[in-house]
Amino acid sequence: MSKPGFKRKLIIYGPIAVSLGILAALVYPNLDSLLATVRAAKPFYLFCALLFSFSSYLFIGMSLWEVLKILGHRLPFWEASGVAFVSTTVNYFVSSGGVSGFATRAHLLSKRHIPYGISVTSSVVISVFIYLVLSVIIVEGMLLQMLKSSSYGISWFQGVAGVVFVLTFAFALTLLFFHHKLRSVWARKLYHLINRLLFMFSRREIPEETFLQFESQLSKGIHTVQSRKHELPLVLAYVCLDWVSDILILHFAFMAVGVHMHTSTLIIGFALGQIMTVIPILPGGLGAMEAAMTAAYAGMGVPVGQALTASLIFRLLYYIVPAFGSIFVFWGLRMSETGYANPAHPRHNHNHGGQGDREIRA
């Protein structure tokens, strides 16, 4: 096996192996109670959880569709949603700090004549909103935990660390996004870093002129967002509804295993679990999220078997089932690319309306 090939497989499969090891250590000691809980699970509530999983991905798609529209690039709604769906599921299974999902999204959008600079702009806008709303959820979980208990255990300190990390990341994205000089410096640093990584794996590099074109597209996209910022609250609303859907998936997962809990208890455990999903080396926080949720709910009086089962149901319905569905969505997106490859096809000229379009095409 060649050295680059080994490194590539290690980067992809190593974190998955670590996550599966954590899951095995979590599930094996509780296997009997887990199986008993699964056998008693109520199908109706499982179906409700699956519906909210669908609505979560729907709102992710709507947020991308709306941001692209603000940037002057109108795609058919099903295509924008499909791109968001596939890129999100890829990101959950290939741990790369979000790079894998972005690369997939940029590739699929480029096939629809969306420049890479616009892909980056849309991803940053959505990511800032996602992390800001997540920080609100975590802060709420911490406050609720403080009201329920006067002690400051490890979960409280995990919450503080999670809030600091999430807010720092969101602030850094915002600063890089709007500060032209800082953005230019870091864009060039990332360009050289990506080129080194590309050369390590494929012996190829991104040409300088391609980078300059990308930087120009990014600046124009940012200028368009700033000039149309009054349209961003709708994007924020979609992101909030996405997070609400996620919480409801977990709510119905607990209902399915016969646990009826107070909303505050639900949010505390959900917030602690989501802190684990931001660990960049684990795909979607696999293993770490389940362990955190199980420990949090068990500490609040939920039997371990039911807490573990509910967290695994959440993983199954929000991560794994959609991942299999995204295979068919990806196939549909690839089939639709033929329309964009034909210059005479109506889809080829898909930008419409407003000053933002003229700026991007300038």
N, C-alpha and C positions, 0 to 999 in steps of 0.2 A: 504493500500500500504506500502511495506517495505521501510525503510529509504534508503538503497542502491539503490533500484529501483526508488525511487523518485529523488534522486540525479542524476542518470543516465539520466532520462527523462528531468530533468531540464537543464542539460549540453547540451543535444541534441536539445531540442525544445525551450529553453529560447532564445538563440540568433536568431533563426528563427523568433520567435514572435516579437522581437525587430526590426528586419529587415523589416518584413511585416508592422509594425506600421509606420516606417519611409517612406516606399513606399506609404502607404495609405495617410499620411500627404502630400506627394509630389504630388500624382496623383489627389486626390479629388478636390483641388481648380482649377486644370487645365483640368478637365475631358472633358469639351466641346471641347476645342481646340485640345485635345489629340485624341478624337474620330474623329473629322473632318480631322485631319492629317492622321490618320490610313486609313480612307475611301479613301483618295486620294493617298495612297502609290503606288509606281510602282513595280509590281511583278518581273520584270526583275532584278532590282537592289537588291531586296530582295534575289533572287536566287543567285546572285553574292556574296552577303554577306554570304550566307549559304555555298557556295563553299569554301570561304576563312576560314570559321569556320572549315570545314573539313580539309583543308590544315594545319591549325594551329595544330590540334590534330595529324595530320600525322607527322609533324616535331617534336612534343613532343615524339612520338613513335620512330622516327628515332634517336633522341638523346639518349634515353634509350638503344635502340638496339646497337648503336655504343659504348656506355660506357661499356655495358656488354661484348661486343666483345673485347674491350681493356683489360678488366679484365679476359679474357680467358673463358668466358661463352657464347657460341653461342646458341641463341634461334632462332627458325623460326621467320622471320620478323613480321608476322601477330600476333604471340603470344606476342612478346615484345611490339608491338604497342598496342595490346589489353590491356595488363597489364597497360601500361602508360595511356591509355584512361580511363579505369575504375577507377584507383587510383586518377587521376586528377579530374574527375567529383565527386567522393566521397569527396575529399578535399574541393570542392566548396560548398557542401551542408551540411557538418558537420564541424562546426567551431571548430578547435582544434589547431590552430597555425601550421597546416601542419601535425600534428601527425596522423590524421585519414587517410590521403592519403598515408603517408608512411607505416602505419600499413597494409593497404589494399595491397599496392605494395609488401611489404615484405611477406605477406601471399601467394599471388598468385605466387610470384617467388619461395618461398620455396616449393610449390607443384611441381615445375619444377627443384628441386634439386639445387636451387641457395641459398647458405648460407646467413643467416641474415647479417653477416658482409659485404658481397658483396652487398647486397641490400642497406645497409647504405652508403657504399662507393659510389655506383652509384648515390644515391639520393643526397648526399652532393656535388658531382662534378657538377651535373646538376643544383642544387639549386644555387651554387656559380655563375655559368654562367648566370642563369636567373636573379638573383639580380644585377649582374654587368651590364648587358645590360639594365635592368629596370632603374638603376641609370643614365645611359647615356641618356635614353629617357627623364627622369625627368629633368636632367640638361639642355638638349636641349630645353625642354618646358619652363623652367625658363628663359633661355637666350633669346628665341624668344619673351617671354612675356615682358622682359625688353626692347627689341628693339622696340616693338609695343607701350609700354606705359612707361612714365617716373615715374609713381607713383608706390609705393610699398604697394599694398593692402594685404588683408588676404591670398589670393591665393598664393602670392609670398612667404610669410612666411610658408605656408603649403608646398610649394615646397622645401624650405630649410630644413624643418623638415623631409620631405619625403626622400630627398637625404641623410641626415645624418643617418636616421634610416636604409635605405636600404644598404648604404655603410658599416655601423657599423655591420649589420647582416652578410653581405657577408665577411667582414674582420674577424669576429668572427668565422664563419664557416671555413674559410681558415686556421686561426691560430690553431683551434682545430684539423683540419684535418692533418696538417703537423707537429705540435709540439707534439712529442710522450709523454713527461712527462705530459704536460697540458691535452692532450687528455685522458690519463689514469686516471688522477684525476677526470676529469669531467664525464668520462664514468662511473666511480664507483658511483659518486654522482647521476647521472641519473638512474643508476641501482637501487639504494636504493629508489629513488623517485618513479620510476615506480612500484617497489614492494609494496610500501605503497599504491599507487593508486589501484593496482590490488587487494590487500588484502581488501581495502575498498569496492570495488565493487563485488568481487567474492570469497573472502577469500582464494585466491591462491597466490603463490609467484613463482618467477623465481629462480631455483636452482643456487647456486654459480658456479657449474661446467659448467652450460650452459652459464653463463656470461663470464667465462674465455675462453670458446671455441669461443664465439662471438668476444671477444677482440682480440684473435689470428687471426681470419678470417679478422677482420677489418684491423689489421696491415699489413697482407699479401696483402690485396687489395690495400691499400695505397701505399705500396712498388711497386706494379705492375703499378699503375698509374704513379708514379714518374719515373719508368724506361721506360715508353712508352708515356711520355708527348708530344712527337712530333705528336701523333695521336689526341690530344685534339682539335686542331683548327677546325677539321671537326665537332666535337660536338658543339663548339661555333657557327659555321656557321648554324647548324640546329636550335639552340636557337634563333639566330638573325632572321632567316626566320620565326620562330614561332611568334616573336613579330611583324614582318612586316605584317604577315597575320592578326594578331589581329587589327592592325591599319587600314588595308584595310576592315575588317568587319565593323568598325565604319564609314569609308569613304563611303561605299556603303549603309549603313543604312541612312546616311544623303542624299545621292543621291536619295534614295527611297522616302524620304519625301520632295524632291524638293529643297534641300539646296546644293548649290555648293560653297565650301569654299576653301580658300588657304591652302596649305599643312601645313604651319606654324601654322595657326589657329587650324587645326585638331589635330596637335601634342600637342599643349598647353592643350587643353581640355582633350585629351586622357591621358596625363601625370598626370594631376590633378585627373582624375578619378582613375587611377591606384594606386595613393598614398593611396586612401581609401581602396583598396583591401587588403592591408597589415595589416588592423586592425584585430587582431587575434580572437576577440570575435564575429565577424559577418561573416557568411558563404559567402566567396567570396566578402566581402564588400557590400553585398546586401543592397540596400537602400542608403548607404553612397556614393557609386560610382555614382549612378544615380543622386543624389543631387549635388555632386561636378561637374559632367559633365554638368548638366543642368545650374547650376549657372555660370560656366566658359563660356559656349557658349552664354548664354543669355547676359553676360557682354560684349561679343564681337560682339553683334548685331544680333544674331540668335534669332528668335521668341521663346518664352518659350515652346509653344506647340510642335514645331518641334524639339527643342533641347531635350526635355523630351522623345518624341516619338523615336528619334534616339537612345538615351541611353537605352531605354527599348527594342528596337529591338536588340541592341548589347547584352543585357542581355539574351534575348530569344534565339538568334541564337548561342551564344557562350557558354552559361551555361545550359539553360533549355532543349533545343532540344537534345544536346549531352547527357545529363543526362538520358533521356529516351532511347536513342540509346545504352548507355552503359549497360543497363539491358540485351539486347540481346548479346552484346559482352561478358559480364560476363558469361552468360549461355554457350556460345561457349567455353570460357576458361575452365569452369568446365567440359565440355564434353571432352576436350582434355587432362585433367589430368589423364584419365584412361591409356593413353599410357605411362606416366611416372611412374605409379604405378606398371607396369609390368617390372621386371628387364631384361627380355629377349627382350623387345621392343627396336628398334634402338634408340629411343629418350632418353632412359635411360642414354646412354653415349653420352652426347651432347657437352662436352667440347672439343675444338680442338685447336691445334696449339700453338707454341711459348713457351717461357720461362715463361710467366705469368701463363699458365695453370699448369705447374709443381709446381710453387710456391704456388698456391692456393690449390692444392691437397696435398701438402706436409704435 
